[in-house]
Amino acid sequence: MSVPSLQQSVPFDKRFAEANKILNKYPDRIPVICERAANSTLPEIERKKFLVPSTMQCYEFKYIILNNIQHAQEGNHASDQVIYLLANNKATKTGAPMSELYEAYKAEDGFLYMTYTAENTLGQA
């Protein structure tokens, strides 16, 4: 059973107001909502909303998400899987600052929506 995303389950006006409040209070931070991709076999992470420094690199944010995934799996991350972060269903550059991703992919409500997924490596099925 698929869990509806925050973007689907929370009305636009409420999301827009929340993002504006955050951006006004913390102008050097980016509001990010990161959820599991629909086709991913990874577990749902408990925390989905993040307030990240605009200077943070994408790989640093990916590490935060990986830690949340490992916590959800009780530390049992399969080493044969590579974790990917997507914005608008496009792979992100790991060396890009979050501010660059925000400018390129932010939603009309002011949040940057990202998803995480995994792929087996070494040709494993």
N, C-alpha and C positions, 0 to 999 in steps of 0.2 A: 504494500500500500504506500503510495507516494504522499509525502507530507507537502502541503501547499507552501510555496515560498513566501517570505515576508512581503515581497512585492505584490503577490497575489492576495494575501490575507489581510493586509493593513491598507485602509483607504489612502488614496493619493494625498488628500489634504492633510492627513495626520503625518504621513511620511515627510511631506514638503515642509510642514511647520517644524518638525523635529530636526530636519537637516539644517534649516535656516537658523534655528536656535543654536545648534552646535557650531555652525560656521561663524556666527556672530560672536559667540563666547570664546571659541578657540580658532582664530583665523589661520593659525599655523598648523592646523591638523585637518585630516581628511576623514569624513565618516564613511566607513566601509561596511557593507553587509556581505558576508562570505558564507555560502551554503554549499552543500554537497550537490554535485551535478546529478541530474535526473537519472542518468544511466550508470552512475558510479556504484561500485560494490563497497566503497569505504563507508564507515559508520557516520551517522549524523554527529556533528560536534555540538556540544552543549551551548557554547557561546557563539552567536552569529554576528553580533554588532561589534565593531572595532573602531576606535578613534586613534588613527596612526599619524605620526609626524609626517609632514609633507616631504621631508628630506629622506625618509626611510626608503631603502632600496627594496624592490619587489622580493628579492631572495630573502631578505630579513623578515618580511611579512610571511613568506612561504614557510619559514622556520617556525613562526608562531602558530600557523595553521597546522603544521606537522605535529607540533607538540600537543595541540588540542586533539588531533586525530589519535595520537598515541595514548592520550589520557582516556579517550572514548573506548579504545581497544584494550585498555589496561596494559599498555606497553607492548602489545604484540603486533608491531608493524612488520609486515612481510618485507624482507630486504630485497625481494625480487620485483618490487613495485616502485615505480617512479611517480611522485606526486606532481601534478600539474595544476597551476592556477590559470583560470580563464576569465576574461572580461569580455562581455558580449559574445561569448562562445569562441573567442579567439585566444590563442596562447599568448601569454604575456612575456615580455623580455625580462629576465630575472635581474639584470643590471639596471633596469629603468627605475628612476625615482617614482614613488607613489604619486607625486604631484603630476608627473607626465601622464601616468595612467588615468588619473582623475580627469585631467583636461581632455584626454582622448575618448574616455568611455563613461563619464558621469551621466547619470540618468536625469530626466527632467525634474525629479523630485529633490535632487541635490546629493543623493547617495551614489557611491561607486559600488555596483553590484558585481561580485566575483563568485565563481564557483570553483570547487576543487574536485579533482578526479585522479585516478591512478591508472597506470598501464603496466602490464607485465613487461619485464626486460628479458633480454637474451632469448627472444623467440618463444618464450613459454606461453602456453595458452591458459 
